[in-house]
Amino acid sequence: GAVVSQHPSRVICKSGTSVKIECRSLDFQATTMFWYRQFPKQSLMLMATSNEGSKATYEQGVEKDKFLINHASLTLSTLTVTSAHPEDSSFYICSARAAGLGNTIYFGEGSWLTVV
Amino acid sequence: ELKVEQNPLFLSMQEGKNYTIYCNYSTTSDRLYWYRQDPGKSLESLFVLLSNGAVKQEGRLMASLDTKARLSTLHITAAVHDLSATYFCAPSNYGGSQGNLIFGKGTKLSVKP
């Protein structure tokens, strides 16, 4: 089946630094990718929708200058958490829409971010 | 705005018993997914339901969709401990941010011997 790969799976960074998370569709092209965050024992909350070659669409309450999303190719979207703070610590999960596979959505393995 | 209600949020079952998880959503959706999540892990896709009356089964799990009632169910038959996990339903936000998925709060299932 279609595979979405996220990297890194775990990252620890210091407060004030930036960290980049990559989301790749390995065997299909994804014109649309989605970024979610999940706090412990909670559900997934959509942060933004990423379209190849255009600006991301952010959900209400998500700071676009803090969570930079770039979707430079049909197989790669990146999320950069800028000037990270401990409250940004969370599980970040990406998903990708496989247009050639009936628009089915596939999820990555997730990335644990800890800001110390 | 699409809203999703899942119930129950917590479910403690004995092995061998049957139970149903319910997922209600508020507006039209063209598809609905069910996912399983184990602690510390990402989502594992269980089912995608595409049409009214769709029913899919895999092992001890069976999912159904009633688009008119805006209701999906996940039925567990003869539960076993390995089914312990959190289960999420997620209808597609038809007409929303390009069909992104909106998640229910999840049902934490614990199957006890």
Interface residues (C-beta under 8 A of the other chain):
Chain A: Q6 T32 F34 Q42 S43 L44 M45 L46 T49 N51 T57 E59 I93 S95 R97 N103 T104 I105 Y106 F107 G108 E109 G110 W112
Chain B: Y33 Y35 G40 K41 S42 L43 S45 V48 F88 A90 S92 S97 Q98 G99 N100 L101 I102 F103 G104 K105 G106
